[in-house]
Amino acid sequence: MVPIRSLGVITTIALSASLVLTGSPAQAATKPVFFRGLTVQIPAKWTAKRLVTGDLHIFTGACSRKAAECEGFTLGGPVAIKYGNENKKYTPDQPYRGASTGATECVLDKRIFANGTGNLVRTSKVPFGAGQRAQFTEWKRFCDGKKPNSVTYTQRVWFSQAKQVIVIDEWKTPGLGDILGKAVWK
C-alpha cells in the first residue's frame, strides 16, 4: 500500500516532467517575422501577409464582418511613412492616417467613416529592438467626430526615423510593446 503523501510527490514529479516536455504557457511557440532588417518573434498562431505596398500585416485574431480590418498590426516601411498623414509624410504629432483623402472607414465599424481626429494619450521613446529606440505614440481615435457616444478605439504607433520602420496597431495587441522591444536588427 502506497501512503497518500507519496502520491503527492509522484504527482508533483509527473506534472514537472510534463511541463518540461511540453513547455509552459509562458513559453508558447513563436516564429520569426522578417521586415527591413528587423526580426520579430511572434506567437506561432499569428499569420503574416505581405501587402502590395511592401508592408507586412500581422493577423492576431478574429476578422469581424462589421470591422474594416482584421485584428492585428502593420509593419510599414518608407512608403507607409511617406504617405502616413493623408498622402503626406507621417509625423508623430498626428495619428497615423495612411494614404487617404480624409474619409476612411472606422477600424471597428466600417459603416462609420473616420475623420482623422484623435486625442494624444501619451508619447515616449521606447525600446525597439536591440540597441534601437522608437517614438511611441498612443491616440484615442474618434470614428464619428468627437460626438458624444462616438465609436472610439486606441491607435498605437512605434516610429523609427533612423530605420524607416513604422508599426501601426489599432487593436491594442496584447504584449506587442514587449515583442517589439525584444526584436533584433541585423
Secondary structure, DSSP 8 states (H G I E B T S, - for coil): ---HHHHHHHHHHHHHHHHHHH--GGG--EEEEEETTEEEEEETT-EEEE-TTS-EEEE-S---SSSSS-SEEEEE-HHHHHTTBTSS---TTS---BS-SS-EE-SS-TTSEE-S-EEEEEEEEEE-STT-EEEEEEEEEESSTT-TT--EEEEEEEEETTTTEEEEESS--TTHHHHHHT-EE-
